[in-house]
Amino acid sequence: MKDTQSFPTPPEADLYRRLSGSFPTGVCVVTTREPDGTPRGLTTQSFVGLSADPALMLVSVDRSSRTLEALKKSGAFVINFLEAGHDRLALRFASKADDKFTDVRWSPSARADGAPVLDEGIVAYAECRTVQSIEAGDHWIVIGSLVGGEVRGGQPLLYYRRSYAAWPGQA
């Protein structure tokens, strides 16, 4: 049966969202700093371990993100891989709040120009230096060279069809 529903957005955009939502992903908070040192961050599921040699990581950022300009200017960022049970942290950094870091404990990265490493709620983090930024549709692709990081362990937070869940396997 053909779907005759009226779409508020082009059918391709709706199909894209439904297809993308059918693939479970990990949840990350990408952090950086403004030139004046103000911390910035955003939630994304668009992370790719791009290359092992050289070690490159990729994140995709909506061009309407309030963090994008700082990310493009700073030249460095941290990918904080969220731990299961930290849905509120994901929602906080997905919001348009002015100061997402209120009551969030973090430490400045020594290798990524002081970009915030979240002290709690992460299973790992990757410190990166930007090597390339590419405009693609309504997003920017930011590729970073891995310069440091740590694996802390725990269960990762997953996102699937607009809800958060814990990874069902062993940590």
TORROZA-167240 format. One record per atom (N, C-alpha, C, O, CB): x, y, z. Coordinates in steps of 0.001 Angstrom, whole numbers, padded with zeros to 6 digits, always signed. Each point is the difference from the previous one (the first is absolute). Glycine has a CB too. Example, Ala and Ser with C-alpha at 12.3 -4.5 7.8 and 13.67 -1.06 7.14 Angstrom:
<pts>
+013190-005690+007800;-000890+001190+000000;+000900+001200+000000;+001036-000019+000665;-002928-001154+000581;+001542+002223-001966;+000820+001190+000060;-000770+001090+000730;+000509+001108+000169;+000675-001736-002314;
</pts>
This chain:
<pts>
+000828-001176+000000;-000828+001176+000000;+000876+001245+000000;+000954+000095+000772;-002774-001345+000429;+001509+002157-002027;+000784+001221-000133;-000330+000984+001118;-001163+000180+000359;+001245-000516-002843;+000951+000965+003025;-000166+001000+001063;-000377+001330-000642;+000789+000574-000750;+000896-001760+002252;-002884+001674-001212;-000450+001270-000586;+000051+001139+001001;-000589+001059-000219;-000874-002337-001321;+002168+001056+002638;+000131+001004+001057;+000659+001259-000545;+000901-000075-000835;-000747-001741+002565;-000603+002968-001258;+000600+001276-000366;+001223+000222+000885;-000077-000174+001216;-002171+001128-001955;+003361-000576+000149;+001242+000200+000723;+000259+001480+000222;-000106+000788-000940;+001010-002903-000031;-000562+002516+002211;+000353+001404+000243;+001357+000347-000605;+000291+001167-000260;-001638-001222+002370;+002176-000964-002333;+001300+000177-000638;-000003-000882-001249;-000856-000875-000126;+002055+001386+002356;-000274-000301-003141;+000032-000854-001187;+000048-001481+000387;+000634-000357+000993;+000526+002193-002259;-001822-002699+000492;-000010-001423+000341;+001392-000590+000177;+000186-000917+000800;-002307+000740-002038;+003100+000692+000500;+001359-000518+000120;+000566+000246+001397;+000701-000854+000542;-000362+001246-002992;-000636+000762+003031;+000490+000316+001352;-000672-000894+001036;+000658-000482+000922;-000240+002863-001620;-001721-002604+000552;-000702-000883+000932;+000530-001424-000119;+000240-000657+001012;-002288+002112-001155;+002229-001932-001072;+000540-001343-000220;+001398-000100+000582;+000337-000990+000648;-001716+000743-002731;+002196+001272+001853;+001352+000021+000560;-000040-000177+001517;+000747-000814+000543;+000005+002305-002422;-001613-000738+002569;-000088-000080+001462;-000463-001387+000456;+000530-000551+000965;-001028+003013-000886;-000486-003017-000775;-000494-001326+000380;+001052-001077-000241;+000162-000905+000819;-002489+001648-001354;+003039-000649-000581;+001052-000976-000279;+001149+000135+000998;+000463-000998+000553;-001090+001035-002986;+001085+001186+002663;+001102+000222+000947;-000380-000451+001401;+000831-000547+000725;-000049+002476-002106;-002040-001702+001768;-000475-000404+001313;-000115-001498+000170;-000181-000482+001118;-001019+002603-001023;+001301-002872-001188;-000077-001456+000060;+001351-000644+000284;+000105-001224+000088;-002012+001331-001667;+002927+000709+001720;+001347-000508+000261;+000443+000474+001382;+000177+001202+000201;+000387-001204-002686;-000381-000911+003442;+000421+000438+001337;+001429+000548-000039;+000864-000535-000696;-002389-001182+001746;+001757+002786-000294;+001326+000626+000034;+000395+000291+001438;-000841+000029+000898;+000467+000983-003176;+001656-000800+002479;+000481+000508+001263;-000304+001483+000088;-000350+000636-000995;+002158-002385+001072;-001671+002295+001128;-000292+001414+000221;+001272+000672+000516;+000641-000488+000931;-003105+000005-000438;+002812+001597-001107;+001208+000739+000360;-000342+001449+000307;-000976+000550-000511;+002359-002075-000924;-000556+002132+002280;-000033+001446+000183;+001338+000512-000525;+001060-000344+000524;-002643+000243+001527;+001519+000923-003088;+001190+000607-000583;+000199+001346+000674;-000918+000819+000053;+000591-002014-002286;+001525+001421+002745;+000285+001237+000728;+001186+000736-000610;+000885-000599-000611;-001798-000436+002697;+000903+002345-001903;+001071+000870-000466;-000040+001268+000843;-000758+000086+000966;+000657-001031-003341;+000920+001929+002006;-000021+001279+000727;-000006+001155-000976;+000578-000059-001085;+000637-000981+003011;-001892+002099-001499;+000024+001272-000738;+001409+000587+000128;+000756-000416+000878;-003259+000841-000458;+002870+000532-001278;+001301+000661+000139;+000211+000622+001388;+001137+000086+000465;-001208+000367-002914;-001016-000016+003122;+000133+000588+001338;+000030-001060+001110;+000075+000342+001181;-001253+001688-002039;+001119-003318+000481;+000068-001085+000981;-001342-000569+000422;-000033-001000+000717;+002081+002045+000062;-003156-000448-001196;-001332-000487+000361;-000205-001405-000573;+000199-000211-001196;-001097+002587+001251;+000503-003338+000784;-000224-001351-000510;-001291-000086-000811;-000992+000657+000317;+002240-001569+001649;-001221+000102-003005;-001161-000243-000855;-000116-001503-000227;+000994-000724+000042;-000758+002997-001179;-001471-002733+000894;-000186-001422-000254;-001337-000308-000630;-000932+000801+000073;+002410-001264+001828;-001569-000695-002517;-001217-000453-000653;-000070-001523+000043;+001023-000684+000049;-001016+002717-001547;-001226-002545+001480;-000222-001441-000069;-000079-000411-001461;-000600+000695-000820;-000614-000695+003045;+001825-001134-002543;-000094-000546-001351;+000032-001516+000053;+000551-000592+000929;+000555+002640-001870;-001698-002666-000062;+000171-001426-000213;+000851-000206-001249;+000312-001132-000369;-002537+000620+001487;+002594+001605-001760;+000760-000062-001246;+001494-000005+000282;+000685+001012-000147;-002541+000170-001047;+002341-002347+001603;+001424-000215+000239;+000443-001166-000874;-000716-000990-000147;+000572+001879+002542;+001339-000757-002973;+000581-001091-000763;+001478-000087+000354;+000716+001001-000024;-002400-000710-001865;+002131-001499+002216;+001433-000271+000077;+000455-000133-001447;-000150-001066-000597;+000028-000113+002909;+000668+002231-002877;+000213+000116-001439;+001202-000785-000520;-000080-000631-001054;-000958+002850+001217;+002152-002182+000571;+001239-000607-000490;+000890-000379+001173;+000101+000743+000977;-000246+000596-003104;+000793-002501+002029;+000946-000415+001041;+001405+000521-000279;+000764+000247+000933;-002143-002292-000540;+001731+002218-001680;+001344+000452-000336;-000070+000977-001171;-000050-000431-001152;+001038-001749+001980;-000992+003480-000562;+000127+000634+001315;-001316-000090+000773;-001065-000200-000583;+002811+001765-000341;-001653-001416+002231;-001183-000075+000862;-000847+001254-000179;+000380+001091+000426;+000875-002516+001242;-002418+001250-002309;-000905+001113-000276;-001401-000337+000496;-000450-001142-000092;+001828+001808-001915;-002055+000345+002531;-001371-000140+000462;-000829+001096-000634;+000488+001101-000255;+000254-002140+002439;-002021+000719-002438;-000879+000911-000708;-001263+000215+000818;-000561-000945+000556;+001485+000190-002779;-001364+002003+002292;-001299+000335+000579;-000741+000869-001013;+000607+000708-000803;+000288-000840+003207;-002208+000058-002344;-000847+000790-000874;-000817+000939+000871;-000603-000423+000987;+000500-001420-002739;+000086+003122+001383;-000632+001024+000827;-000987+000810-000842;+000343+000497-001073;+001711-000379+002550;-003275+000006-000976;-001034+000788-000672;+000481+001444-000123;+000537+000567+000952;-002375-002082-000054;+001644+002096-002059;+000501+001369-000203;-000718+001028+000868;+000489+001120+000142;+000086-001758-002467;-001721+000290+002909;-000697+000926+000898;+000483-000129+001454;-000486+000719+000873;-001505-000837-002395;+002931-000782+001786;+000505-000196+001357;+000715+001248+000518;+000771+000631-000723;-000539-003078+000248;-000496+002789+001726;+000678+001136+000639;+001465-000301+000288;+000771+000911+000298;-002945-000233+000711;+002560-001931-001095;+001389-000409+000270;+000857+000007-001252;+001228+000019+000093;-002057-001410+001779;+000206+001375-003039;+000737-000161-001252;+001087+001043-000212;+001129-000365-000329;-003165-000633-000606;+001738+002286+001112;+001007+001038-000248;+001211-000166+000914;+001139+000146-000443;-002962+001410-000276;+001580-001858+001981;+001119-000226+000929;+000810-001211-000439;+001229+000016+000065;-002554+000997+001821;+000646-002054-002328;+000674-001212-000458;+000874+000286-001219;+001129-000483-000090;-003030-000892+000979;+001379+002154-001816;+000769+000338-001204;+001188+000910+000324;+001055-000124-000621;-003151-000109-000736;+001935+001149+002324;+001071+000945+000341;+001072-000611+000892;+001173+000353-000120;-002829+001468-000089;+001280-002721+001090;+000931-000486+001032;+001103-000890-000538;+001132+000058+000480;-002989+000083+001105;+001546-000959-002567;+001006-000912-000539;+000195-001249+000838;+000886-000803-000294;+000223+002762-000674;-001916-002143+002006;+000130-001176+000856;-001345-000310+000649;-000821+000895+000203;+003255-000365+000228;-002652-001800-000109;-001245-000409+000643;+000194-001327+000723;+000975-000716-000227;-002306+001930-001532;+000386-001522+002627;-000022-001275+000714;-001329-000674-000300;-001052+000640+000024;+002585+000231+001823;-001478-002162-002129;-001200-000811-000168;-000160-000787+001295;+000824-000861+000310;-000571+000691-002875;-001307+000461+003321;-000302-000675+001268;-001078-001046-000289;-001122+000363-000352;+001726+001712+001758;-000290-003359-001265;-000923-001089-000284;-000829-000265+001259;+000539-000435+001018;+001057-000590-002736;-002907+001287+001651;-000840-000054+001195;-000265-001412+000505;-000046-000970-000756;-000989+003051-000026;+000864-002144+002100;-000275-001242+000704;-001513-000169+000171;-000732+000978+000147;+002960-000829+001058;-002679-001399-001227;-001416-000301+000220;-000462+000636+001299;+000752+000067+000972;-000535-002230-002244;-001448+002626+001281;-000557+000643+001181;+000223+001497+000039;-000448+000667+000932;+000804-002774+000248;+000327+002644-002173;+000285+001435-000027;-000776+000693-001123;+000522+000864-000704;+001764-001315+001656;-003546+000042-001092;-000896+000601-000993;-000132+001506+000213;-000045+000772-000958;-001207-002939+000805;+001189+002573+001420;-000180+001439+000288;+001175+000829-000495;-000169+001135-000446;-001189-001740+002446;+002557+000023-001917;+001181+000687-000517;-000120+000147-001525;+000314+001055-000552;+001108-001977+002458;-001868-000122-002568;-000205+000058-001451;-001038+001069-000347;+000200+000788-000924;+000391-003238+000727;-001694+002471+000939;-001056+000980-000258;+000471+001426+000278;-000353+000926-000730;-001346-002668+001301;+002485+001917+000471;+000528+001334+000320;+000833+000543-001157;-000171+001149-000408;+000188-001740+002854;+000888-000240-002975;+000878+000470-001067;-000689+000023-001365;+000528+000579-000950;+001391-001474+002246;-003090+000272-001398;-000806+000089-001218;-000880+001246+000008;-000571+000368-001026;+000585-002865+000860;-000122+003135+001310;-000863+001178+000143;+000660+001249-000583;+001159-000018-000415;-002162-000998+002475;+000235+002085-002077;+000513+001310-000435;+000310+000886+001209;+000056+001223-000127;-001390-001403-002011;+001535-000430+003304;+000307+000748+001223;+001249+000852-000208;+000914-000387-000728;-001967-001428+002136;+001080+002979-000760;+001150+000890-000117;+001248-000578+000662;+001088+000066-000571;-002662+001859+000518;+001429-002489+001247;+001157-000558+000690;-000261-001462+000341;-000504-000324+001076;+001086+002594-000138;-000237-003127-001857;-000211-001435+000174;+000921-000598+001066;-000238-001113+000470;-000470+000995-002856;+001742+000841+002763;+000977-000526+000951;-000322+000312+001460;+000760-000389+000887;+000913+000620-002675;-002779+000460+002059;-000391+000272+001381;-000186-001330+000730;-000748-000865-000456;-000373+003052-000217;+001801-002345+001806;-000060-001211+000823;+000551-001246-000678;-000266-001111+000459;-001693+002102+000620;+002710-000840-002145;+000657-001133-000658;+001494+000083+000323;+000668+000979-000333;-002416-001052-001558;+002252-000964+002540;+001435-000028+000328;+000795-000421-001229;-000336-000970-000680;-000175+000423+003100;+001590+001313-002691;+000849-000314-001138;+001419+000455+000273;+000252+000811+000891;-002207-000613-002443;+002875-000735+000770;+001412+000376+000085;+000472+000421-001382;-000445-000561-001001;+000842-001035+002934;+000502+002581-002004;+000505+000424-001311;+000981-001024-000570;+000876-000493+000711;-001177+002893-000033;+000152-002708-001929;+000908-000921-000676;+001360+000661-000203;+000089+001129-000481;-002038-002243-000671;+002996+000402+001523;+001354+000514-000200;+000420-000121-001467;+000865+000745-000459;-000289-001374+002826;-001181-000302-003098;+000408-000252-001384;-000918+000657-001038;+000377+000148-001162;+000585-002291+001955;-002167+002533-000366;-000958+000593-000935;-000343+001425+000418;-001170+000382+000047;+000233-002662-000546;+001964+003052+000800;-000135+001442+000281;-001051+000348+001045;-000710+000995-000138;+001431-000622-002167;-000821-001187+003346;-000907+000307+001096;-001451-000367-000233;-000859+000337+000815;+002387+001452-000285;-001825-002482-001643;-001379-000431-000244;-000446-000876+001169;+000789-000806+000493;-000468+000907-003024;-001564+000039+002985;-000457-000726+001179;-000053-001523-000156;-000534-000535-000971;-000756+002547+001499;+001868-002683+000471;-000165-001443+000178;-000982-000137+001155;+000280+000459+001107;+002096-001076-001973;-003514-000007+000622;-000999-000161+001054;+000545-000939+001074;+000519-001071-000313;-002402+001467-001340;+001765+000006+002918;+000549-000789+001109;-000863-001199+000357;+000495-000981+000556;+000534+003053+000306;-002309-002001-001178;-000937-001073+000353;-000907-000295-001177;-000226+000852-000859;+000295-000177+003279;-000595-001916-002450;-001003-000354-000990;+000533-000409-001349;-000747-000016-000977;-000685+001542+002143;+002733-001865-001246;+000565-000419-001281;+000722-001342+000154;+000516-000327+001068;-000269+002745-001766;-000226-003182-000395;+000728-001270-000025;+001388+000187-000603;+000893-000823+000207;-003067-000422-000398;+002348+002331-000557;+001286+000292-000636;-000040+001427-000544;-001059+000618-000101;+001414-003073-000499;+000822+002953+000256;+000067+001285-000696;+001169-000019-000970;+000991-000698+000213;-002019+001894+001762;+000897-000412-003054;+001036+000120-001024;+000345+001473-000163;-000881+000829-000232;+000069-002923-000964;+002082+002413+001315;+000482+001368-000197;+000480+000125-001448;+000794-000811-000476;-000119+001043+002941;-001167+000787-003148;+000280+000140-001432;+000434+001414-000359;-000387+000975+000645;-001273-002770-001102;+002463+001877-000575;+000347+001268-000631;-000601-000018-001403;+000172-000961-000749;+001994+001204+002111;-002862+000815-001699;-000696+000060-001280;+000994+000009-001159;+000950+000782-000022;-002843+000450+001118;+001647-002128-002063;+000831-000026-001204;-000780+000423-001237;+000591+000415-000997;+000766-002228+002027;-002694+001709-000969;-000804+000397-001150;-001451+000212+000428;-000522-000727+000845;+002059-000546-002394;-002172+002271+000961;-001429+000236+000185;-000620+000124-001377;+000513+000704-000870;-000167+000453+003116;-001469-001858-002432;-000642-000052-001309;-001483+000301+000162;-000677-000636+000807;+002372-001050-001642;-002206+002650+000075;-001426+000277+000018;-000691-001060-000848;+000403-000259-001134;-000023+002761+001460;-001439-003121+000239;-000717-001063-000708;-001481+000093+000335;-000411-000385+001094;+002455-001114-001056;-002849+002006-000965;-001431+000143+000242;-000251+000965+001145;+000519+001117+000005;-000904-003442-000847;-000422+001891+001822;-000307+000870+001140;+000935-000242+001184;-000301+000404+001123;-002076-000370-001868;+003498-000687+000498;+000985-000302+001045;+001416+000384-000444;+000264+000273-001171;-001731-002152+001979;+002344+001886+000166;+001432+000099-000238;+000617-001303+000490;-000348-000489+001075;+000363+003049-000842;+000890-003117-001007;+000768-001179+000393;+001337+000519+000512;+000713+000720-000699;-001867-002266-001016;+001479+001170+002938;+001256+000437+000605;+000848-001242+000238;-000403-000917+000715;-000689+002952+000387;+002265-002049-001707;+000915-001131+000128;+001132+000413+000913;+000628+001041-000194;-001219-001918-002107;+000845+000041+003305;+001050+000295+000961;+001055-001094+000047;-000299-001186-000139;-001350+002478+001462;+002868-000872-001126;+001112-000922+000229;+000019-000343+001490;+000037+000895+000845;+001320+000073-002798;-001383-002249+002271;-000001-000436+001390;+001354+000304+000636;+001036-000451-000486;-002714-001361-000049;+001663+002585+001633;+001247+000365+000677;+000047-000522+001434;+001025+000135+000670;-000900+001900-002105;-001208-002622+001911;-000024-000546+001365;-001385-000492+000340;-000920+000061-000816;+002758+001483+001501;-001972-002030+000526;-001296-000470+000459;+000147-001064+001069;+001108-000314+000436;-002063+000840-002667;-000166-001073+002645;-000005-001018+001044;-001270-000840-000134;-001072+000519-000312;+002435+000969+001862;-001225-002792-001309;-001143-000897+000086;-000211-000276+001472;+000889-000525+000670;-000456-000530-002963;-001607+001405+002807;-000306-000159+001419;-000837-001241+000283;+000004-000498+001126;+000111+002960-000899;-000822-002962-001209;-000853-001171+000175;-001409+000376+000410;-000312+001171+000220;+002317-002475+000397;-002852+000288-000519;-001406+000211+000320;-000863-000323-001195;+000502-000392-001054;+000117+002149+002707;-001910-001592-001490;-000967-000269-001057;-000269+001283-000785;-000323+001024+000603;-000725-002876+000772;+001173+001823-002708;-000271+001212-000778;-001490+000300-000107;-000839-000898+000070;+002921+000466-001353;-002386+001699+001114;-001364+000456-000245;-000288-000123-001493;+000802+000426-000832;-000719+001168+002819;-001224-002175-002317;-000418-000140-001390;-001219+000857-000283;-000762+000342+000904;+001685-002661-000949;-001097+002660-001227;-001157+000753-000456;-000619-000795-001144;+000680-000369-000958;+000329+002629+001654;-002322-002520-000578;-000697-000773-001019;-001450+000442-000066;-000714-000048+001002;+002259-001907-000647;-001976+002381-001518;-001370+000440-000230;-000500+000985+001052;-001071-000162+000584;+000661-002011-001677;+001227+003195+001308;-000325+001134+000872;-000046-000349+001483;-000655+000699+000773;-000616+000225-002658;+001952-001989+002296;+000103-000282+001434;+001381-000533+000339;+000712-000546-000842;-003171+000074+000941;+002807+000652+001168;+001298-000427+000509;-000129-001356+000678;-001042-000338+000562;+001745+002736-000261;+000393-003173-000368;+000030-001314+000642;+001442-000372+000284;+000929+000608-000532;-003055-001315-000639;+002305-000309+002024;+001339-000527+000305;+000333-001102-001003;-000887-000682-000513;+000630+001239+002989;+001516-000714-002737;+000466-001113-000834;-000308-001289+000747;+000329-000102+001182;+001523+001508-002256;-002473-002396+000432;-000426-001203+000719;+001124-000992+000307;-000189-000905+000812;-001984+001204-001910;+003342-000142+000460;+001093-000940+000187;+000856+000306+001222;-000327+000864+000813;+000330-001184-003253;+001083-000400+002545;+000954+000188+001100;+000831+001250-000234;+000279+000371-001140;-000192-002853+001522;+000305+003124+000707;+000823+001202-000095;+001447-000361-000233;+000847+000886-000108;-002426+000322+001598;
</pts>
